[in-house]
Structures are given as C-alpha cells and as structure tokens.
Amino acid sequence: MTDYTLIKQELLRLLGCSEDEVEQYMPYMENAAASIMSTLKNHEDENDSRIVNLCAVTAYYQIVLSRQDDGIVSFKAGDVSYTRENNQAENAYKLLKAAQKDCAALVNDSGFAFKAV
C-alpha cells in the first residue's frame, strides 16, 4: 500500500511550507499518486524513493501550474521600476522530467506509437 506520508514529506520539502499548509494540496498528491501507481510494472516498488519523489514532483508541478499569477514580470512608473523573474513552472517541469527519467525502469511507458503490421 502506498505510504502517503512519504509523499507528503517530499512535497513539504518541495513547497517549503508547513504541514498545516500542505493539507490544502492533498488532492494533488492523491491524484498524482493514483496516476503513477497505475503505471507501475511491479507494485512492490510503490514506496521506492524514486517513485515517492515522482509522485511528489508531479503534484508539485500541478500545484505550481494552478498557482500561476497574471504573468506580469516587469512594471515601471516614472523612475521606479520592478522586475521579477518567475520561472517556477519551468523549474518544476525540469524536476518532473528528471524524476520521470529516474523511474523509467519502474513504470510502463505510456507513450503512443504506431506499430508496423
């Protein structure tokens, strides 16, 4: 059985928030875990640290996408200017791709391909 405590601890580390704050993101964690668990080659691997990380990073990426702001990264009013870089979604995507690569041997490939007959 999937140990959601492990996934939650990893998600806490990624989000940098308190245990109380992470509760609002539990649906993301549960959905990510359910999706990934359905692709496992061997269900004995469900608490493997790589799978736990993949579940947490998948949830983190979804959370980052859901929290996207208006996209304003620069503002200028007279002599005052403010510039902010917001590449959190890009960084979360890179983490997700790395985690997926780490788990390649543990999960079934869900890609689509044509086969010659």
MOPAC internal coordinates of N, CA, C and O (Angstrom, degrees):
PM7 1SCF
backbone

  N    0.0000 0     0.00 0     0.00 0    0    0    0
  C    1.4566 1     0.00 0     0.00 0    1    0    0
  C    1.5265 1   109.26 1     0.00 0    2    1    0
  O    1.2310 1   121.27 1   -39.71 1    3    2    1
  N    1.3021 1   115.18 1   140.29 1    3    2    1
  C    1.4542 1   121.83 1  -178.23 1    5    3    2
  C    1.5246 1   110.85 1   -64.31 1    6    5    3
  O    1.2310 1   121.00 1   -49.78 1    7    6    5
  N    1.3266 1   115.69 1   130.22 1    7    6    5
  C    1.4557 1   121.27 1   177.79 1    9    7    6
  C    1.5346 1   108.30 1   -91.86 1   10    9    7
  O    1.2310 1   121.12 1   -84.58 1   11   10    9
  N    1.3209 1   115.46 1    95.42 1   11   10    9
  C    1.4644 1   120.72 1  -177.63 1   13   11   10
  C    1.5256 1   112.34 1   -66.20 1   14   13   11
  O    1.2310 1   120.20 1   159.24 1   15   14   13
  N    1.3220 1   117.22 1   -20.76 1   15   14   13
  C    1.4625 1   120.72 1   177.72 1   17   15   14
  C    1.5219 1   110.41 1   -63.44 1   18   17   15
  O    1.2310 1   120.62 1   140.78 1   19   18   17
  N    1.3304 1   116.42 1   -39.22 1   19   18   17
  C    1.4712 1   120.23 1   178.68 1   21   19   18
  C    1.5239 1   110.92 1   -65.31 1   22   21   19
  O    1.2310 1   120.89 1   136.96 1   23   22   21
  N    1.3186 1   115.90 1   -43.04 1   23   22   21
  C    1.4657 1   120.25 1   179.48 1   25   23   22
  C    1.5281 1   109.85 1   -65.53 1   26   25   23
  O    1.2310 1   120.68 1   138.58 1   27   26   25
  N    1.3041 1   116.31 1   -41.42 1   27   26   25
  C    1.4667 1   121.54 1  -179.88 1   29   27   26
  C    1.5339 1   110.68 1   -62.29 1   30   29   27
  O    1.2310 1   120.13 1   138.36 1   31   30   29
  N    1.3194 1   117.36 1   -41.64 1   31   30   29
  C    1.4621 1   120.69 1   179.33 1   33   31   30
  C    1.5254 1   111.16 1   -64.07 1   34   33   31
  O    1.2310 1   120.62 1   140.37 1   35   34   33
  N    1.3246 1   116.42 1   -39.63 1   35   34   33
  C    1.4639 1   120.63 1   177.87 1   37   35   34
  C    1.5306 1   110.41 1   -67.60 1   38   37   35
  O    1.2310 1   120.33 1   139.79 1   39   38   37
  N    1.3108 1   116.98 1   -40.21 1   39   38   37
  C    1.4578 1   121.21 1   178.11 1   41   39   38
  C    1.5294 1   110.93 1   -65.65 1   42   41   39
  O    1.2310 1   120.31 1   141.60 1   43   42   41
  N    1.3104 1   117.01 1   -38.40 1   43   42   41
  C    1.4707 1   120.94 1   175.83 1   45   43   42
  C    1.5238 1   110.70 1   -58.54 1   46   45   43
  O    1.2310 1   120.98 1   137.26 1   47   46   45
  N    1.3175 1   115.73 1   -42.74 1   47   46   45
  C    1.4687 1   120.64 1   179.82 1   49   47   46
  C    1.5277 1   110.49 1   -64.20 1   50   49   47
  O    1.2310 1   120.26 1   137.95 1   51   50   49
  N    1.3188 1   117.11 1   -42.05 1   51   50   49
  C    1.4579 1   120.69 1  -179.16 1   53   51   50
  C    1.5244 1   112.66 1   -67.82 1   54   53   51
  O    1.2310 1   121.03 1   137.60 1   55   54   53
  N    1.3259 1   115.64 1   -42.40 1   55   54   53
  C    1.4697 1   120.11 1  -177.56 1   57   55   54
  C    1.5241 1   112.76 1   -79.16 1   58   57   55
  O    1.2310 1   120.56 1   153.94 1   59   58   57
  N    1.3229 1   116.53 1   -26.06 1   59   58   57
  C    1.4593 1   119.47 1  -177.32 1   61   59   58
  C    1.5176 1   112.14 1    65.62 1   62   61   59
  O    1.2310 1   120.28 1  -140.65 1   63   62   61
  N    1.3154 1   117.08 1    39.35 1   63   62   61
  C    1.4627 1   120.74 1  -178.94 1   65   63   62
  C    1.5293 1   109.71 1  -123.29 1   66   65   63
  O    1.2310 1   120.91 1    -1.60 1   67   66   65
  N    1.3129 1   115.87 1   178.40 1   67   66   65
  C    1.4582 1   120.91 1  -179.34 1   69   67   66
  C    1.5275 1   110.25 1   -84.70 1   70   69   67
  O    1.2310 1   120.88 1   -12.80 1   71   70   69
  N    1.3237 1   115.92 1   167.20 1   71   70   69
  C    1.4679 1   120.76 1   178.72 1   73   71   70
  C    1.5202 1   111.06 1   -63.23 1   74   73   71
  O    1.2310 1   120.23 1   145.81 1   75   74   73
  N    1.3195 1   117.16 1   -34.19 1   75   74   73
  C    1.4682 1   120.03 1   178.12 1   77   75   74
  C    1.5266 1   111.02 1   -66.38 1   78   77   75
  O    1.2310 1   120.79 1   138.89 1   79   78   77
  N    1.3399 1   116.10 1   -41.11 1   79   78   77
  C    1.4649 1   120.45 1  -178.34 1   81   79   78
  C    1.5298 1   112.20 1   -69.01 1   82   81   79
  O    1.2310 1   120.33 1   146.55 1   83   82   81
  N    1.3268 1   116.97 1   -33.45 1   83   82   81
  C    1.4666 1   119.98 1  -176.39 1   85   83   82
  C    1.5250 1   111.72 1   -70.62 1   86   85   83
  O    1.2310 1   119.80 1   160.78 1   87   86   85
  N    1.3127 1   117.99 1   -19.22 1   87   86   85
  C    1.4715 1   121.22 1  -179.57 1   89   87   86
  C    1.5242 1   112.40 1   -58.12 1   90   89   87
  O    1.2310 1   120.21 1   147.00 1   91   90   89
  N    1.3327 1   117.20 1   -33.00 1   91   90   89
  C    1.4631 1   120.18 1  -179.44 1   93   91   90
  C    1.5289 1   112.18 1   -68.21 1   94   93   91
  O    1.2310 1   120.42 1   163.09 1   95   94   93
  N    1.3361 1   116.80 1   -16.91 1   95   94   93
  C    1.4550 1   121.42 1  -178.92 1   97   95   94
  C    1.5279 1   113.49 1  -102.04 1   98   97   95
  O    1.2310 1   120.11 1  -171.85 1   99   98   97
  N    1.3142 1   117.39 1     8.15 1   99   98   97
  C    1.4583 1   120.76 1  -178.91 1  101   99   98
  C    1.5278 1   113.27 1   -58.89 1  102  101   99
  O    1.2310 1   118.39 1   141.86 1  103  102  101
  N    1.3201 1   120.67 1   -38.14 1  103  102  101
  C    1.4695 1   118.97 1   177.30 1  105  103  102
  C    1.5336 1   112.80 1   -59.37 1  106  105  103
  O    1.2310 1   120.17 1   142.93 1  107  106  105
  N    1.3340 1   117.28 1   -37.07 1  107  106  105
  C    1.4589 1   120.37 1   176.89 1  109  107  106
  C    1.5317 1   110.18 1   -62.68 1  110  109  107
  O    1.2310 1   121.09 1   135.84 1  111  110  109
  N    1.3183 1   115.52 1   -44.16 1  111  110  109
  C    1.4581 1   120.64 1  -179.26 1  113  111  110
  C    1.5268 1   110.72 1   -64.13 1  114  113  111
  O    1.2310 1   120.40 1   135.06 1  115  114  113
  N    1.3114 1   116.84 1   -44.94 1  115  114  113
  C    1.4627 1   120.96 1  -179.02 1  117  115  114
  C    1.5259 1   111.57 1   -65.20 1  118  117  115
  O    1.2310 1   119.95 1   139.11 1  119  118  117
  N    1.3256 1   117.71 1   -40.89 1  119  118  117
  C    1.4667 1   121.16 1   178.35 1  121  119  118
  C    1.5239 1   111.28 1   -66.29 1  122  121  119
  O    1.2310 1   120.55 1   136.59 1  123  122  121
  N    1.3227 1   116.55 1   -43.41 1  123  122  121
  C    1.4666 1   120.33 1   178.87 1  125  123  122
  C    1.5243 1   110.39 1   -62.09 1  126  125  123
  O    1.2310 1   120.57 1   134.98 1  127  126  125
  N    1.3270 1   116.51 1   -45.02 1  127  126  125
  C    1.4637 1   120.78 1  -179.61 1  129  127  126
  C    1.5250 1   111.15 1   -63.06 1  130  129  127
  O    1.2310 1   120.05 1   135.66 1  131  130  129
  N    1.3200 1   117.50 1   -44.34 1  131  130  129
  C    1.4672 1   120.79 1  -179.90 1  133  131  130
  C    1.5267 1   110.93 1   -62.12 1  134  133  131
  O    1.2310 1   120.89 1   137.81 1  135  134  133
  N    1.3099 1   115.89 1   -42.19 1  135  134  133
  C    1.4619 1   120.57 1  -179.96 1  137  135  134
  C    1.5219 1   111.41 1   -64.14 1  138  137  135
  O    1.2310 1   120.28 1   135.07 1  139  138  137
  N    1.3051 1   117.07 1   -44.93 1  139  138  137
  C    1.4614 1   120.99 1  -177.54 1  141  139  138
  C    1.5263 1   111.30 1   -72.69 1  142  141  139
  O    1.2310 1   120.29 1   141.10 1  143  142  141
  N    1.3193 1   117.05 1   -38.90 1  143  142  141
  C    1.4670 1   120.31 1   179.97 1  145  143  142
  C    1.5240 1   111.46 1   -62.69 1  146  145  143
  O    1.2310 1   120.64 1   150.66 1  147  146  145
  N    1.3237 1   116.39 1   -29.34 1  147  146  145
  C    1.4686 1   119.41 1   179.75 1  149  147  146
  C    1.5200 1   112.28 1   -72.36 1  150  149  147
  O    1.2310 1   119.69 1   166.01 1  151  150  149
  N    1.3243 1   118.19 1   -13.99 1  151  150  149
  C    1.4617 1   121.32 1  -179.00 1  153  151  150
  C    1.5238 1   113.50 1  -103.31 1  154  153  151
  O    1.2310 1   120.12 1   177.49 1  155  154  153
  N    1.3351 1   117.37 1    -2.51 1  155  154  153
  C    1.4669 1   120.04 1  -177.49 1  157  155  154
  C    1.5201 1   111.97 1   -63.86 1  158  157  155
  O    1.2310 1   121.02 1   -41.14 1  159  158  157
  N    1.3127 1   115.66 1   138.86 1  159  158  157
  C    1.4622 1   120.55 1   175.45 1  161  159  158
  C    1.5214 1   110.18 1   -73.36 1  162  161  159
  O    1.2310 1   120.96 1   140.72 1  163  162  161
  N    1.3428 1   115.77 1   -39.28 1  163  162  161
  C    1.4547 1   121.87 1  -177.95 1  165  163  162
  C    1.5253 1   107.82 1  -133.07 1  166  165  163
  O    1.2310 1   120.29 1   -62.63 1  167  166  165
  N    1.3101 1   117.06 1   117.37 1  167  166  165
  C    1.4682 1   120.00 1  -175.76 1  169  167  166
  C    1.5246 1   113.31 1   -68.72 1  170  169  167
  O    1.2310 1   120.01 1   172.09 1  171  170  169
  N    1.3107 1   117.58 1    -7.91 1  171  170  169
  C    1.4634 1   120.33 1   173.60 1  173  171  170
  C    1.5269 1   110.79 1   -69.68 1  174  173  171
  O    1.2310 1   120.06 1   163.27 1  175  174  173
  N    1.3222 1   117.49 1   -16.73 1  175  174  173
  C    1.4701 1   122.49 1  -178.83 1  177  175  174
  C    1.5195 1   113.45 1   -88.38 1  178  177  175
  O    1.2310 1   119.56 1  -177.02 1  179  178  177
  N    1.3280 1   118.45 1     2.98 1  179  178  177
  C    1.4648 1   119.59 1  -171.75 1  181  179  178
  C    1.5240 1   114.27 1   -63.41 1  182  181  179
  O    1.2310 1   119.33 1   158.98 1  183  182  181
  N    1.3286 1   118.88 1   -21.02 1  183  182  181
  C    1.4646 1   120.77 1   176.66 1  185  183  182
  C    1.5264 1   112.16 1  -109.88 1  186  185  183
  O    1.2310 1   120.84 1  -164.83 1  187  186  185
  N    1.3213 1   116.00 1    15.17 1  187  186  185
  C    1.4638 1   121.56 1   173.82 1  189  187  186
  C    1.5347 1   107.07 1   -61.75 1  190  189  187
  O    1.2310 1   120.30 1   -39.14 1  191  190  189
  N    1.3163 1   117.04 1   140.86 1  191  190  189
  C    1.4694 1   120.10 1  -175.95 1  193  191  190
  C    1.5270 1   112.30 1   -59.12 1  194  193  191
  O    1.2310 1   120.12 1   148.59 1  195  194  193
  N    1.3293 1   117.38 1   -31.41 1  195  194  193
  C    1.4701 1   119.71 1   178.81 1  197  195  194
  C    1.5256 1   111.37 1   -69.24 1  198  197  195
  O    1.2310 1   120.59 1   141.41 1  199  198  197
  N    1.3318 1   116.49 1   -38.59 1  199  198  197
  C    1.4684 1   120.70 1   178.75 1  201  199  198
  C    1.5266 1   110.07 1   -70.54 1  202  201  199
  O    1.2310 1   120.45 1   138.73 1  203  202  201
  N    1.3226 1   116.75 1   -41.27 1  203  202  201
  C    1.4694 1   120.97 1   177.25 1  205  203  202
  C    1.5244 1   109.69 1   -58.76 1  206  205  203
  O    1.2310 1   121.01 1   135.48 1  207  206  205
  N    1.3327 1   115.67 1   -44.52 1  207  206  205
  C    1.4639 1   120.34 1   178.76 1  209  207  206
  C    1.5240 1   110.60 1   -63.39 1  210  209  207
  O    1.2310 1   119.86 1   137.32 1  211  210  209
  N    1.3151 1   117.87 1   -42.68 1  211  210  209
  C    1.4635 1   121.03 1   179.18 1  213  211  210
  C    1.5267 1   111.25 1   -61.62 1  214  213  211
  O    1.2310 1   120.02 1   137.76 1  215  214  213
  N    1.3093 1   117.57 1   -42.24 1  215  214  213
  C    1.4733 1   121.12 1   177.59 1  217  215  214
  C    1.5265 1   110.61 1   -61.23 1  218  217  215
  O    1.2310 1   120.68 1   133.53 1  219  218  217
  N    1.3293 1   116.30 1   -46.47 1  219  218  217
  C    1.4651 1   120.67 1  -178.46 1  221  219  218
  C    1.5253 1   111.43 1   -66.08 1  222  221  219
  O    1.2310 1   120.25 1   136.91 1  223  222  221
  N    1.3216 1   117.12 1   -43.09 1  223  222  221
  C    1.4635 1   120.68 1  -178.85 1  225  223  222
  C    1.5267 1   110.83 1   -68.13 1  226  225  223
  O    1.2310 1   120.04 1   143.63 1  227  226  225
  N    1.3269 1   117.54 1   -36.37 1  227  226  225
  C    1.4624 1   120.94 1   176.41 1  229  227  226
  C    1.5255 1   110.01 1   -62.69 1  230  229  227
  O    1.2310 1   120.58 1   133.94 1  231  230  229
  N    1.3226 1   116.51 1   -46.06 1  231  230  229
  C    1.4629 1   120.53 1   177.73 1  233  231  230
  C    1.5272 1   110.50 1   -63.18 1  234  233  231
  O    1.2310 1   120.51 1   138.03 1  235  234  233
  N    1.3240 1   116.63 1   -41.97 1  235  234  233
  C    1.4656 1   121.60 1   179.66 1  237  235  234
  C    1.5341 1   110.71 1   -60.21 1  238  237  235
  O    1.2310 1   120.29 1   135.40 1  239  238  237
  N    1.3183 1   117.06 1   -44.60 1  239  238  237
  C    1.4563 1   121.10 1   179.66 1  241  239  238
  C    1.5325 1   110.75 1   -61.50 1  242  241  239
  O    1.2310 1   120.47 1   136.66 1  243  242  241
  N    1.3164 1   116.71 1   -43.34 1  243  242  241
  C    1.4658 1   120.71 1   178.44 1  245  243  242
  C    1.5298 1   110.75 1   -64.52 1  246  245  243
  O    1.2310 1   120.44 1   140.86 1  247  246  245
  N    1.3107 1   116.77 1   -39.14 1  247  246  245
  C    1.4730 1   120.78 1   178.76 1  249  247  246
  C    1.5237 1   110.14 1   -64.50 1  250  249  247
  O    1.2310 1   120.40 1   133.96 1  251  250  249
  N    1.3263 1   116.84 1   -46.04 1  251  250  249
  C    1.4669 1   121.05 1   179.77 1  253  251  250
  C    1.5277 1   110.29 1   -59.66 1  254  253  251
  O    1.2310 1   120.75 1   136.49 1  255  254  253
  N    1.3274 1   116.18 1   -43.51 1  255  254  253
  C    1.4720 1   118.96 1   179.08 1  257  255  254
  C    1.5209 1   111.83 1   -64.32 1  258  257  255
  O    1.2310 1   120.37 1   143.60 1  259  258  257
  N    1.3206 1   116.91 1   -36.40 1  259  258  257
  C    1.4644 1   119.80 1  -179.15 1  261  259  258
  C    1.5217 1   112.29 1   -73.27 1  262  261  259
  O    1.2310 1   120.18 1   158.54 1  263  262  261
  N    1.3218 1   117.25 1   -21.46 1  263  262  261
  C    1.4658 1   121.48 1  -178.76 1  265  263  262
  C    1.5165 1   113.08 1   -97.79 1  266  265  263
  O    1.2310 1   120.05 1  -169.95 1  267  266  265
  N    1.3268 1   117.50 1    10.05 1  267  266  265
  C    1.4607 1   119.90 1  -178.68 1  269  267  266
  C    1.5192 1   109.52 1   -57.90 1  270  269  267
  O    1.2310 1   121.32 1   -44.56 1  271  270  269
  N    1.3235 1   115.08 1   135.44 1  271  270  269
  C    1.4634 1   119.83 1   179.52 1  273  271  270
  C    1.5189 1   110.28 1   -89.76 1  274  273  271
  O    1.2310 1   120.26 1    18.25 1  275  274  273
  N    1.2930 1   117.11 1  -161.75 1  275  274  273
  C    1.4545 1   122.03 1  -174.89 1  277  275  274
  C    1.5209 1   114.15 1   -72.87 1  278  277  275
  O    1.2310 1   120.03 1   173.70 1  279  278  277
  N    1.3096 1   117.55 1    -6.30 1  279  278  277
  C    1.4532 1   120.72 1   176.98 1  281  279  278
  C    1.5176 1   114.62 1    85.60 1  282  281  279
  O    1.2310 1   119.44 1  -178.62 1  283  282  281
  N    1.3206 1   118.68 1     1.38 1  283  282  281
  C    1.4585 1   120.88 1   178.67 1  285  283  282
  C    1.5209 1   108.23 1   -74.02 1  286  285  283
  O    1.2310 1   121.26 1   -60.33 1  287  286  285
  N    1.3313 1   115.20 1   119.67 1  287  286  285
  C    1.4579 1   119.07 1  -179.53 1  289  287  286
  C    1.5273 1   112.18 1  -117.34 1  290  289  287
  O    1.2310 1   120.08 1   175.11 1  291  290  289
  N    1.3233 1   117.44 1    -4.89 1  291  290  289
  C    1.4462 1   120.38 1   179.31 1  293  291  290
  C    1.5265 1   109.70 1  -144.34 1  294  293  291
  O    1.2310 1   121.21 1   -40.25 1  295  294  293
  N    1.3255 1   115.29 1   139.75 1  295  294  293
  C    1.4570 1   121.03 1   179.87 1  297  295  294
  C    1.5172 1   107.81 1  -144.43 1  298  297  295
  O    1.2310 1   120.14 1   -43.63 1  299  298  297
  N    1.3166 1   117.34 1   136.37 1  299  298  297
  C    1.4563 1   121.10 1   178.85 1  301  299  298
  C    1.5188 1   109.13 1  -137.46 1  302  301  299
  O    1.2310 1   120.79 1   -49.09 1  303  302  301
  N    1.3334 1   116.09 1   130.91 1  303  302  301
  C    1.4587 1   122.78 1   176.23 1  305  303  302
  C    1.5257 1   107.50 1  -136.19 1  306  305  303
  O    1.2310 1   120.94 1   -80.03 1  307  306  305
  N    1.3013 1   115.81 1    99.97 1  307  306  305
  C    1.4648 1   119.26 1  -177.74 1  309  307  306
  C    1.5230 1   110.18 1    67.39 1  310  309  307
  O    1.2310 1   120.90 1    55.99 1  311  310  309
  N    1.3386 1   115.88 1  -124.01 1  311  310  309
  C    1.4613 1   121.01 1  -179.41 1  313  311  310
  C    1.5223 1   112.83 1   -87.30 1  314  313  311
  O    1.2310 1   120.46 1   173.28 1  315  314  313
  N    1.3113 1   116.73 1    -6.72 1  315  314  313
  C    1.4550 1   121.20 1  -178.06 1  317  315  314
  C    1.5256 1   109.68 1   -96.44 1  318  317  315
  O    1.2310 1   121.33 1   -52.08 1  319  318  317
  N    1.3210 1   115.07 1   127.92 1  319  318  317
  C    1.4678 1   117.92 1   176.38 1  321  319  318
  C    1.5293 1   108.97 1  -135.91 1  322  321  319
  O    1.2310 1   122.11 1   -28.13 1  323  322  321
  N    1.3068 1   113.57 1   151.87 1  323  322  321
  C    1.4615 1   121.13 1  -178.59 1  325  323  322
  C    1.5160 1   107.64 1  -138.02 1  326  325  323
  O    1.2310 1   120.46 1   -52.98 1  327  326  325
  N    1.3067 1   116.73 1   127.02 1  327  326  325
  C    1.4536 1   121.32 1   178.21 1  329  327  326
  C    1.5226 1   108.29 1  -129.12 1  330  329  327
  O    1.2310 1   121.82 1   -43.72 1  331  330  329
  N    1.3197 1   114.13 1   136.28 1  331  330  329
  C    1.4563 1   119.41 1  -178.67 1  333  331  330
  C    1.5211 1   107.80 1  -135.85 1  334  333  331
  O    1.2310 1   120.98 1   -45.92 1  335  334  333
  N    1.3127 1   115.73 1   134.08 1  335  334  333
  C    1.4603 1   119.68 1   174.62 1  337  335  334
  C    1.5151 1   107.72 1   -96.09 1  338  337  335
  O    1.2310 1   121.00 1   -47.90 1  339  338  337
  N    1.3151 1   115.70 1   132.10 1  339  338  337
  C    1.4534 1   120.18 1   179.11 1  341  339  338
  C    1.5205 1   108.41 1  -128.92 1  342  341  339
  O    1.2310 1   121.38 1   -91.49 1  343  342  341
  N    1.3172 1   114.96 1    88.51 1  343  342  341
  C    1.4513 1   119.03 1   179.27 1  345  343  342
  C    1.5285 1   109.95 1  -116.19 1  346  345  343
  O    1.2310 1   120.66 1  -149.96 1  347  346  345
  N    1.3182 1   116.34 1    30.04 1  347  346  345
  C    1.4520 1   121.66 1  -179.46 1  349  347  346
  C    1.5282 1   111.22 1   -62.40 1  350  349  347
  O    1.2310 1   120.00 1   138.81 1  351  350  349
  N    1.3247 1   117.60 1   -41.19 1  351  350  349
  C    1.4674 1   120.69 1   179.33 1  353  351  350
  C    1.5220 1   110.67 1   -65.38 1  354  353  351
  O    1.2310 1   120.61 1   140.28 1  355  354  353
  N    1.3095 1   116.45 1   -39.72 1  355  354  353
  C    1.4688 1   120.55 1   178.19 1  357  355  354
  C    1.5311 1   110.56 1   -64.19 1  358  357  355
  O    1.2310 1   120.49 1   136.80 1  359  358  357
  N    1.3117 1   116.67 1   -43.20 1  359  358  357
  C    1.4684 1   120.57 1   178.11 1  361  359  358
  C    1.5274 1   111.50 1   -65.73 1  362  361  359
  O    1.2310 1   120.43 1   139.68 1  363  362  361
  N    1.3232 1   116.79 1   -40.32 1  363  362  361
  C    1.4665 1   120.72 1   178.17 1  365  363  362
  C    1.5237 1   110.08 1   -63.89 1  366  365  363
  O    1.2310 1   120.09 1   142.72 1  367  366  365
  N    1.3225 1   117.43 1   -37.28 1  367  366  365
  C    1.4612 1   121.66 1   178.48 1  369  367  366
  C    1.5351 1   110.18 1   -65.20 1  370  369  367
  O    1.2310 1   120.46 1   139.02 1  371  370  369
  N    1.3161 1   116.73 1   -40.98 1  371  370  369
  C    1.4684 1   120.65 1   177.87 1  373  371  370
  C    1.5268 1   110.72 1   -63.19 1  374  373  371
  O    1.2310 1   120.50 1   138.79 1  375  374  373
  N    1.3246 1   116.64 1   -41.21 1  375  374  373
  C    1.4690 1   120.45 1   175.90 1  377  375  374
  C    1.5251 1   110.77 1   -61.57 1  378  377  375
  O    1.2310 1   120.56 1   137.79 1  379  378  377
  N    1.3271 1   116.54 1   -42.21 1  379  378  377
  C    1.4571 1   121.58 1  -179.89 1  381  379  378
  C    1.5283 1   110.97 1   -62.39 1  382  381  379
  O    1.2310 1   120.31 1   133.55 1  383  382  381
  N    1.3132 1   117.00 1   -46.45 1  383  382  381
  C    1.4653 1   120.57 1   179.70 1  385  383  382
  C    1.5280 1   111.26 1   -62.79 1  386  385  383
  O    1.2310 1   120.02 1   140.04 1  387  386  385
  N    1.3220 1   117.57 1   -39.96 1  387  386  385
  C    1.4657 1   121.09 1   178.28 1  389  387  386
  C    1.5285 1   110.78 1   -65.10 1  390  389  387
  O    1.2310 1   120.58 1   138.30 1  391  390  389
  N    1.3263 1   116.49 1   -41.70 1  391  390  389
  C    1.4674 1   120.71 1   179.07 1  393  391  390
  C    1.5219 1   110.86 1   -66.07 1  394  393  391
  O    1.2310 1   120.25 1   140.67 1  395  394  393
  N    1.3247 1   117.13 1   -39.33 1  395  394  393
  C    1.4623 1   120.59 1   177.82 1  397  395  394
  C    1.5247 1   110.58 1   -64.26 1  398  397  395
  O    1.2310 1   120.47 1   140.48 1  399  398  397
  N    1.3061 1   116.70 1   -39.52 1  399  398  397
  C    1.4682 1   121.15 1   178.33 1  401  399  398
  C    1.5266 1   110.32 1   -64.58 1  402  401  399
  O    1.2310 1   120.48 1   138.09 1  403  402  401
  N    1.3327 1   116.69 1   -41.91 1  403  402  401
  C    1.4622 1   121.15 1   179.11 1  405  403  402
  C    1.5278 1   111.99 1   -61.47 1  406  405  403
  O    1.2310 1   120.31 1   149.90 1  407  406  405
  N    1.3130 1   117.01 1   -30.10 1  407  406  405
  C    1.4725 1   122.28 1  -175.60 1  409  407  406
  C    1.5210 1   113.27 1   -98.75 1  410  409  407
  O    1.2310 1   119.79 1  -173.42 1  411  410  409
  N    1.3003 1   118.01 1     6.58 1  411  410  409
  C    1.4684 1   121.36 1  -174.59 1  413  411  410
  C    1.5237 1   112.58 1   -54.11 1  414  413  411
  O    1.2310 1   119.88 1   142.74 1  415  414  413
  N    1.3146 1   117.84 1   -37.26 1  415  414  413
  C    1.4681 1   120.76 1  -178.43 1  417  415  414
  C    1.5272 1   112.39 1   -77.91 1  418  417  415
  O    1.2310 1   120.26 1   165.39 1  419  418  417
  N    1.3256 1   117.11 1   -14.61 1  419  418  417
  C    1.4617 1   120.97 1  -175.07 1  421  419  418
  C    1.5245 1   114.01 1   -99.17 1  422  421  419
  O    1.2310 1   120.29 1   162.35 1  423  422  421
  N    1.3302 1   117.05 1   -17.65 1  423  422  421
  C    1.4633 1   120.06 1  -176.76 1  425  423  422
  C    1.5275 1   110.53 1  -119.95 1  426  425  423
  O    1.2310 1   121.40 1   -25.29 1  427  426  425
  N    1.3230 1   114.93 1   154.71 1  427  426  425
  C    1.4582 1   120.83 1   175.37 1  429  427  426
  C    1.5147 1   108.82 1   -75.67 1  430  429  427
  O    1.2310 1   120.81 1   -39.37 1  431  430  429
  N    1.3037 1   116.06 1   140.63 1  431  430  429
  C    1.4615 1   120.94 1   177.45 1  433  431  430
  C    1.5164 1   108.59 1   -69.37 1  434  433  431
  O    1.2310 1   120.69 1   -53.53 1  435  434  433
  N    1.3178 1   116.29 1   126.47 1  435  434  433
  C    1.4562 1   119.90 1  -178.56 1  437  435  434
  C    1.5214 1   111.73 1  -102.50 1  438  437  435
  O    1.2310 1   120.77 1  -167.28 1  439  438  437
  N    1.3262 1   116.14 1    12.72 1  439  438  437
  C    1.4562 1   120.23 1  -179.84 1  441  439  438
  C    1.5230 1   111.99 1   -70.46 1  442  441  439
  O    1.2310 1   121.13 1   -17.02 1  443  442  441
  N    1.2926 1   115.44 1   162.98 1  443  442  441
  C    1.4545 1   122.36 1  -179.55 1  445  443  442
  C    1.5237 1   108.14 1  -106.96 1  446  445  443
  O    1.2310 1   120.34 1   -44.52 1  447  446  445
  N    1.3103 1   116.95 1   135.48 1  447  446  445
  C    1.4519 1   120.42 1   178.29 1  449  447  446
  C    1.5219 1   109.33 1  -148.64 1  450  449  447
  O    1.2310 1   120.86 1   -30.85 1  451  450  449
  N    1.3304 1   115.96 1   149.15 1  451  450  449
  C    1.4571 1   121.32 1   174.56 1  453  451  450
  C    1.5231 1   107.67 1   -86.82 1  454  453  451
  O    1.2310 1   120.89 1   -39.52 1  455  454  453
  N    1.2850 1   115.90 1   140.48 1  455  454  453
  C    1.4538 1   121.46 1   177.86 1  457  455  454
  C    1.5110 1   108.55 1  -113.69 1  458  457  455
  O    1.2310 1   120.51 1   -42.43 1  459  458  457
  N    1.3128 1   116.63 1   137.57 1  459  458  457
  C    1.4647 1   120.29 1   176.64 1  461  459  458
  C    1.5155 1   109.71 1   -74.39 1  462  461  459
  O    1.2310 1   120.97 1   -39.54 1  463  462  461
  N    1.2937 1   115.76 1   140.46 1  463  462  461
  C    1.4690 1   119.57 1   179.08 1  465  463  462
  C    1.4959 1   110.78 1  -109.22 1  466  465  463
  O    1.2310 1   120.10 1   180.00 1  467  466  465

